[in-house]
Amino acid sequence: MHILTFEEICKRGFAQDKRVFIRADLNVPLNEQGEITEDTRVRASVPAIEMALNAGAAVMLTSHLGRPTEGEFKPEDSLAPVAKRLSELLGRPVPLVSHWVDGGFQVRPGEVVLLENCRLNKGEKKNDDALAQKMAKLADIFVHDAFGTAHRAEASTFGIAKYTSVACAGPLLAAEIDAVNRALAEPRRPLVAIVAGSKVSTKLTILQSLADKVDGLIVGGGIANTFMLAAGLPIGKSLAEPDLVADARKVMDKMKARGAEVPIPEDVVVAKAFSPTAQATVKEAKDVAADDLILDIGPRTAAKLAEKLKAAGTIVWNGPVGVFEFDAFSKGTETLARAIAESPGFSIAGGGDTLAAIAKYGIADKIGYISTGGGAFLEVLEGKTLPAFDILQQRARMPLS
């Protein structure tokens, strides 16, 4: 995948005195007082901004925040708290500009402004062409640095990229592209994927896509229960989708035909109720009772899977394999998480629950790459070409002027 990067632009001196429009992901959580409660995304936006400022550019950036109604401003939809935090992080004023689509504001080389919530603009989510052209007139260089929105074709993520003189990937997006290519396009073998979650239906296309690529496909959660049914094992009253058993079998057969495998749990941890205080019991997979709930993989299964992960050349991780929020049912996820941390192979992890597990076990510094985009990460695993990647690849073929 060839995409022009903002780093290349800056190294060539092309950003000097240019107007740079950065689409960042500043969608941070706010409390009732309108204060940022977790600023990871704001801090992650700083490298692109500083890269542009150091290159002598006039910098403007924008982002969505929450789910505002287009054309209807409400104080809770404002990026004002983000502007304040950016000012602190950059050590310089970051003015917030409202009603910016038609211009009328000034930003000089060496300065940065934050443009108010882009999803307040009518036509943003539908990728209105007229809106995209107006945005493009504000800038010489468009920098997409928001992987979390890369799967959406919106005016500020896709449309604008068609019309600016130059469109490129910021450092965050470039790193995501590199990590995805390393994990899926050019993986070191064996390639092992963990796909877990409550329903096969939500990740069926991912499972089908990975079945063509990976050497080992570890399933967990409710997904594993459906695969256990497909393998002829009892699951009691556990969460599963019996109507998708045939689809699960197809994935297993496809893997087997390639000499790959979907390891089915040999032992599991069950309880009679879904509760953090429920008594946890380890059972052979074949001995699950009719009133049992499977809430985790068993220790023998976890140990065998951990060995596969430690021997992997590349690991893709999406989802915990058990109810890791409850300590009694967290051992399987913890065992696999620590095995990934110890593995010499390259690992890429994504998804909200996965990131929560990484944080719980304190292994963030031992994961090769942690993806910031939930929906975008899943669509990449499905084998889809994301709109942002598509337009940036098209624009990469256009020479700089």
HELIX and SHEET records of a PDB file:
HELIX    1   1 PHE A    6  LYS A   11  1                                   6    
HELIX    2   2 THR A   40  ASN A   54  1                                  15    
HELIX    3   3 PRO A   75  ASP A   77  5                                   3    
HELIX    4   4 ALA A   80  LEU A   90  1                                  11    
HELIX    5   5 CYS A  118  LEU A  120  5                                   3    
HELIX    6   6 ASP A  129  LYS A  137  1                                   9    
HELIX    7   7 PHE A  147  THR A  149  5                                   3    
HELIX    8   8 ALA A  155  GLY A  159  3                                   5    
HELIX    9   9 ILE A  160  TYR A  163  1                                   4    
HELIX   10  10 PRO A  171  VAL A  180  1                                  10    
HELIX   11  11 ASN A  181  ALA A  185  3                                   5    
HELIX   12  12 LEU A  204  LEU A  210  1                                   7    
HELIX   13  13 GLY A  221  ALA A  230  1                                  10    
HELIX   14  14 PRO A  242  LEU A  244  5                                   3    
HELIX   15  15 VAL A  245  ALA A  257  1                                  13    
HELIX   16  16 ALA A  285  ASP A  287  5                                   3    
HELIX   17  17 PRO A  299  LYS A  310  1                                  12    
HELIX   18  18 ASP A  327  PHE A  329  5                                   3    
HELIX   19  19 LYS A  331  GLU A  342  1                                  12    
HELIX   20  20 GLY A  352  LYS A  360  1                                   9    
HELIX   21  21 ALA A  364  LYS A  366  5                                   3    
HELIX   22  22 GLY A  374  LEU A  381  1                                   8    
HELIX   23  23 PRO A  387  ALA A  396  1                                  10    
SHEET    1   A 6 LEU A  96  VAL A  97  0                                        
SHEET    2   A 6 VAL A 112  LEU A 115  1                                        
SHEET    3   A 6 ALA A  58  THR A  62  1                                        
SHEET    4   A 6 ARG A  19  ARG A  23  1                                        
SHEET    5   A 6 ILE A 141  HIS A 144  1                                        
SHEET    6   A 6 VAL A 166  ALA A 169  1                                        
SHEET    1   B 5 GLY A 216  GLY A 220  0                                        
SHEET    2   B 5 LEU A 191  GLY A 197  1                                        
SHEET    3   B 5 THR A 314  ASN A 318  1                                        
SHEET    4   B 5 PHE A 346  ALA A 349  1                                        
SHEET    5   B 5 TYR A 369  ILE A 370  1                                        
SHEET    1   C 3 THR A 281  GLU A 284  0                                        
SHEET    2   C 3 ASP A 267  ALA A 271 -1                                        
SHEET    3   C 3 LEU A 293  ILE A 297 -1                                        
END                                                                             
